[in-house]
């Protein structure tokens, strides 16, 4: 089992580090013995829809760029699944965890999370 987890990471867009989608071949497909891929990524939505307040401004400045939408995340998941299957592995996607009660919460972000 290989766990390629980086806190604050994003899926289709760079953030704190290179986007997970850009690292997929190297980090997931390249190691020998791949049988299953489980994807549990959703920070893009949190950061894209977070309220910009004094408390969040400094943190959110680390995640520039266009808003990542639910459709962007769905497309990235489908791309991962297709790439994993082409490599002979089964692909699974985990539910994006709720984040209500945090400084990053917004109803729009939660709606996008639920859509995915």
C-alpha atoms as an extended CHARMM CRD file, in Angstrom:
* protein
*
       116  EXT
         1         1  UNK       CA              0.0000000000        0.0000000000        0.0000000000  PROA      1               0.0000000000
         2         2  UNK       CA              1.2570000000        3.4310000000       -0.9280000000  PROA      2               0.0000000000
         3         3  UNK       CA             -0.2830000000        6.5580000000        0.5610000000  PROA      3               0.0000000000
         4         4  UNK       CA              0.5480000000        9.6740000000       -1.4490000000  PROA      4               0.0000000000
         5         5  UNK       CA             -1.0250000000       12.2910000000        0.7880000000  PROA      5               0.0000000000
         6         6  UNK       CA              0.0470000000       15.8890000000        1.1240000000  PROA      6               0.0000000000
         7         7  UNK       CA             -1.8960000000       18.2320000000        3.4010000000  PROA      7               0.0000000000
         8         8  UNK       CA             -3.2060000000       21.2910000000        1.6030000000  PROA      8               0.0000000000
         9         9  UNK       CA             -2.7160000000       19.6750000000       -1.7640000000  PROA      9               0.0000000000
        10        10  UNK       CA             -5.0370000000       20.2390000000       -4.6810000000  PROA      10              0.0000000000
        11        11  UNK       CA             -6.1580000000       17.9550000000       -7.4740000000  PROA      11              0.0000000000
        12        12  UNK       CA             -6.1820000000       19.7870000000      -10.8390000000  PROA      12              0.0000000000
        13        13  UNK       CA             -4.4490000000       22.9740000000       -9.6300000000  PROA      13              0.0000000000
        14        14  UNK       CA             -1.1550000000       23.5910000000       -7.8490000000  PROA      14              0.0000000000
        15        15  UNK       CA             -1.3110000000       24.7260000000       -4.2430000000  PROA      15              0.0000000000
        16        16  UNK       CA              1.0910000000       23.7620000000       -1.4950000000  PROA      16              0.0000000000
        17        17  UNK       CA              3.0690000000       21.6600000000       -3.9240000000  PROA      17              0.0000000000
        18        18  UNK       CA              2.3760000000       20.2840000000       -7.3740000000  PROA      18              0.0000000000
        19        19  UNK       CA             -1.1940000000       19.3410000000       -8.2620000000  PROA      19              0.0000000000
        20        20  UNK       CA             -2.0480000000       15.7100000000       -7.5080000000  PROA      20              0.0000000000
        21        21  UNK       CA             -3.2350000000       15.1810000000      -11.0860000000  PROA      21              0.0000000000
        22        22  UNK       CA              0.1890000000       16.2140000000      -12.4070000000  PROA      22              0.0000000000
        23        23  UNK       CA              1.8960000000       13.7270000000      -10.0480000000  PROA      23              0.0000000000
        24        24  UNK       CA             -0.4660000000       10.8180000000      -10.7520000000  PROA      24              0.0000000000
        25        25  UNK       CA              1.7380000000        8.8620000000      -13.1680000000  PROA      25              0.0000000000
        26        26  UNK       CA              4.8760000000        9.2500000000      -11.0520000000  PROA      26              0.0000000000
        27        27  UNK       CA              3.3380000000        8.7450000000       -7.6130000000  PROA      27              0.0000000000
        28        28  UNK       CA              0.5350000000        6.2750000000       -8.3190000000  PROA      28              0.0000000000
        29        29  UNK       CA              1.0680000000        4.4370000000      -11.6050000000  PROA      29              0.0000000000
        30        30  UNK       CA              4.8690000000        4.0540000000      -11.5460000000  PROA      30              0.0000000000
        31        31  UNK       CA              5.3580000000        1.9630000000       -8.3810000000  PROA      31              0.0000000000
        32        32  UNK       CA              5.1200000000       -1.7890000000       -9.1360000000  PROA      32              0.0000000000
        33        33  UNK       CA              2.1700000000       -3.9270000000       -8.0990000000  PROA      33              0.0000000000
        34        34  UNK       CA             -0.6490000000       -1.4260000000       -8.4490000000  PROA      34              0.0000000000
        35        35  UNK       CA             -4.0490000000       -3.0740000000       -8.0690000000  PROA      35              0.0000000000
        36        36  UNK       CA             -6.3510000000       -0.4030000000       -6.6800000000  PROA      36              0.0000000000
        37        37  UNK       CA             -6.4360000000        3.3980000000       -6.5570000000  PROA      37              0.0000000000
        38        38  UNK       CA             -8.5150000000        5.2560000000       -3.9670000000  PROA      38              0.0000000000
        39        39  UNK       CA             -8.8930000000        8.9900000000       -4.5230000000  PROA      39              0.0000000000
        40        40  UNK       CA             -9.8250000000       11.2310000000       -1.5920000000  PROA      40              0.0000000000
        41        41  UNK       CA             -9.1830000000       14.7980000000       -2.7130000000  PROA      41              0.0000000000
        42        42  UNK       CA            -11.3820000000       17.8520000000       -2.2600000000  PROA      42              0.0000000000
        43        43  UNK       CA             -9.2700000000       20.7600000000       -1.0590000000  PROA      43              0.0000000000
        44        44  UNK       CA             -9.7080000000       22.5510000000       -4.3900000000  PROA      44              0.0000000000
        45        45  UNK       CA            -13.3610000000       23.1750000000       -3.5950000000  PROA      45              0.0000000000
        46        46  UNK       CA            -12.6350000000       24.3150000000       -0.0510000000  PROA      46              0.0000000000
        47        47  UNK       CA            -10.0290000000       26.8270000000       -1.2100000000  PROA      47              0.0000000000
        48        48  UNK       CA            -11.9790000000       27.9860000000       -4.2750000000  PROA      48              0.0000000000
        49        49  UNK       CA            -15.1550000000       28.7990000000       -2.3780000000  PROA      49              0.0000000000
        50        50  UNK       CA            -13.7670000000       29.8710000000        1.0140000000  PROA      50              0.0000000000
        51        51  UNK       CA            -14.8080000000       33.2900000000        2.2830000000  PROA      51              0.0000000000
        52        52  UNK       CA            -12.0410000000       35.8490000000        1.9790000000  PROA      52              0.0000000000
        53        53  UNK       CA            -11.7650000000       37.3600000000        5.4550000000  PROA      53              0.0000000000
        54        54  UNK       CA             -8.9300000000       38.7230000000        7.5620000000  PROA      54              0.0000000000
        55        55  UNK       CA             -8.5830000000       35.2870000000        9.1350000000  PROA      55              0.0000000000
        56        56  UNK       CA             -8.3750000000       33.3980000000        5.8190000000  PROA      56              0.0000000000
        57        57  UNK       CA             -6.6100000000       35.9200000000        3.5620000000  PROA      57              0.0000000000
        58        58  UNK       CA             -3.0090000000       34.8980000000        4.2760000000  PROA      58              0.0000000000
        59        59  UNK       CA             -3.7180000000       31.2030000000        3.9600000000  PROA      59              0.0000000000
        60        60  UNK       CA             -5.7830000000       31.5300000000        0.7840000000  PROA      60              0.0000000000
        61        61  UNK       CA             -3.0260000000       33.6110000000       -0.8420000000  PROA      61              0.0000000000
        62        62  UNK       CA             -1.0970000000       30.3310000000       -1.1800000000  PROA      62              0.0000000000
        63        63  UNK       CA             -3.7810000000       29.0670000000       -3.6040000000  PROA      63              0.0000000000
        64        64  UNK       CA             -3.9560000000       31.5320000000       -6.4950000000  PROA      64              0.0000000000
        65        65  UNK       CA             -5.6520000000       30.9300000000       -9.7870000000  PROA      65              0.0000000000
        66        66  UNK       CA             -9.1070000000       30.4020000000      -11.1420000000  PROA      66              0.0000000000
        67        67  UNK       CA            -11.9140000000       28.8790000000       -9.1480000000  PROA      67              0.0000000000
        68        68  UNK       CA            -11.9700000000       25.0960000000       -9.3410000000  PROA      68              0.0000000000
        69        69  UNK       CA            -15.5410000000       23.9020000000       -9.8050000000  PROA      69              0.0000000000
        70        70  UNK       CA            -17.3340000000       20.6740000000       -9.0010000000  PROA      70              0.0000000000
        71        71  UNK       CA            -17.2190000000       19.8350000000      -12.7180000000  PROA      71              0.0000000000
        72        72  UNK       CA            -13.4140000000       20.3160000000      -12.6770000000  PROA      72              0.0000000000
        73        73  UNK       CA            -13.1030000000       17.8570000000       -9.7790000000  PROA      73              0.0000000000
        74        74  UNK       CA            -15.4390000000       15.3540000000      -11.4460000000  PROA      74              0.0000000000
        75        75  UNK       CA            -13.4250000000       15.5680000000      -14.6850000000  PROA      75              0.0000000000
        76        76  UNK       CA            -10.1800000000       15.0450000000      -12.7460000000  PROA      76              0.0000000000
        77        77  UNK       CA            -11.6470000000       11.9920000000      -10.9750000000  PROA      77              0.0000000000
        78        78  UNK       CA            -12.7870000000       10.5400000000      -14.2960000000  PROA      78              0.0000000000
        79        79  UNK       CA             -9.3290000000       11.1220000000      -15.7600000000  PROA      79              0.0000000000
        80        80  UNK       CA             -7.6920000000        9.3890000000      -12.7850000000  PROA      80              0.0000000000
        81        81  UNK       CA            -10.0930000000        6.4550000000      -13.0800000000  PROA      81              0.0000000000
        82        82  UNK       CA             -9.4430000000        6.0670000000      -16.8080000000  PROA      82              0.0000000000
        83        83  UNK       CA             -5.6810000000        6.2520000000      -16.3190000000  PROA      83              0.0000000000
        84        84  UNK       CA             -5.7940000000        3.7240000000      -13.4570000000  PROA      84              0.0000000000
        85        85  UNK       CA             -7.9620000000        1.3020000000      -15.4600000000  PROA      85              0.0000000000
        86        86  UNK       CA             -5.6760000000        1.6570000000      -18.4790000000  PROA      86              0.0000000000
        87        87  UNK       CA             -2.8600000000        0.6100000000      -16.1420000000  PROA      87              0.0000000000
        88        88  UNK       CA             -4.8490000000       -2.4630000000      -15.0440000000  PROA      88              0.0000000000
        89        89  UNK       CA             -6.0150000000       -1.1320000000      -11.6610000000  PROA      89              0.0000000000
        90        90  UNK       CA             -9.4570000000       -0.6570000000      -10.1680000000  PROA      90              0.0000000000
        91        91  UNK       CA            -10.3520000000        2.9300000000       -9.2840000000  PROA      91              0.0000000000
        92        92  UNK       CA            -12.4220000000        4.1910000000       -6.3650000000  PROA      92              0.0000000000
        93        93  UNK       CA            -13.3210000000        7.6800000000       -5.1730000000  PROA      93              0.0000000000
        94        94  UNK       CA            -13.9180000000        8.4840000000       -1.5180000000  PROA      94              0.0000000000
        95        95  UNK       CA            -16.5420000000       10.9410000000       -0.3680000000  PROA      95              0.0000000000
        96        96  UNK       CA            -15.1350000000       14.4420000000        0.1120000000  PROA      96              0.0000000000
        97        97  UNK       CA            -15.4210000000       15.0410000000        3.8500000000  PROA      97              0.0000000000
        98        98  UNK       CA            -17.7340000000       17.7720000000        5.1670000000  PROA      98              0.0000000000
        99        99  UNK       CA            -15.9550000000       20.8000000000        6.5840000000  PROA      99              0.0000000000
       100       100  UNK       CA            -18.7560000000       22.8270000000        8.1910000000  PROA      100             0.0000000000
       101       101  UNK       CA            -17.7220000000       24.8670000000       11.2060000000  PROA      101             0.0000000000
       102       102  UNK       CA            -14.2990000000       25.7630000000        9.7940000000  PROA      102             0.0000000000
       103       103  UNK       CA            -13.1060000000       29.2320000000        8.7280000000  PROA      103             0.0000000000
       104       104  UNK       CA            -13.0290000000       27.9210000000        5.1510000000  PROA      104             0.0000000000
       105       105  UNK       CA            -16.6880000000       26.8430000000        5.0510000000  PROA      105             0.0000000000
       106       106  UNK       CA            -19.1150000000       28.3920000000        2.5860000000  PROA      106             0.0000000000
       107       107  UNK       CA            -22.5390000000       27.1830000000        1.4800000000  PROA      107             0.0000000000
       108       108  UNK       CA            -21.3660000000       27.3650000000       -2.1570000000  PROA      108             0.0000000000
       109       109  UNK       CA            -18.3370000000       25.1880000000       -1.4420000000  PROA      109             0.0000000000
       110       110  UNK       CA            -20.4440000000       22.6750000000        0.4390000000  PROA      110             0.0000000000
       111       111  UNK       CA            -22.9390000000       22.5390000000       -2.4150000000  PROA      111             0.0000000000
       112       112  UNK       CA            -20.0590000000       21.8580000000       -4.8400000000  PROA      112             0.0000000000
       113       113  UNK       CA            -18.7150000000       19.1630000000       -2.4830000000  PROA      113             0.0000000000
       114       114  UNK       CA            -22.1190000000       17.4790000000       -2.3500000000  PROA      114             0.0000000000
       115       115  UNK       CA            -22.4110000000       17.6470000000       -6.1460000000  PROA      115             0.0000000000
       116       116  UNK       CA            -19.1280000000       15.7860000000       -6.5740000000  PROA      116             0.0000000000
